[in-house]
Amino acid sequence: MADRTENLVGRNLLGIPETRLPEDFVDVQVAEELVDQDPREVVARHLDSPLAWATLAEDALSDGDDITAYAYARTGYHRGLDALRRHGWRGQGPIPASHAPNRGILRALAMLGETSGRLGDQAEADRITDFLREADPTLLG
């Protein structure tokens, strides 16, 4: 019995709680706007939206502009970190993609990893892969 108790001392038995952005997070509205509006106009109205920045990054990447895509992805990443921190995230733990409001930050992260790798910053690409794996292991297959 002592061994069992000893193994539990100092451990958080509940683990790190999931971070779930609120249902009314800006990206929910942005997702609707992006269906039929120019992403540049959407991001101009919603500078704090990781999803809007991720969309601009995806568009720039498809146009072959890796540098601009990286800049957009980096902005979305930082906007997303700000939002996560405001909602209880402490630098680690699950950020489930199954929760729709979380998807914009996860897309911005994925774009940052992709563009970092394309620009030769493999250490950053690997760090982002690790971040995504911790946030939601289902994202990387």
Stockholm file with secondary structure:
# STOCKHOLM 1.0

chainA/1-141         MADRTENLVGRNLLGIPETRLPEDFVDVQVAEELVDQDPREVVARHLDSPLAWATLAEDALSDGDDITAYAYARTGYHRGLDALRRHGWRGQGPIPASHAPNRGILRALAMLGETSGRLGDQAEADRITDFLREADPTLLG
#=GR chainA/1-141 SS CHHHHHHHTTCCTTCSCCCCCCTTCHHHHHHHHHTTSCHHHHHHHCTTCHHHHHHHHHHHHHTTCHHHHHHHHHHHHHHHHHHHHHTTCCSCSCCCTTSGGGHHHHHHHHHHHHHHHHTTCHHHHHHHHHHHHHHCGGGGC
#=GC SS_cons         CHHHHHHHTTCCTTCSCCCCCCTTCHHHHHHHHHTTSCHHHHHHHCTTCHHHHHHHHHHHHHTTCHHHHHHHHHHHHHHHHHHHHHTTCCSCSCCCTTSGGGHHHHHHHHHHHHHHHHTTCHHHHHHHHHHHHHHCGGGGC
//
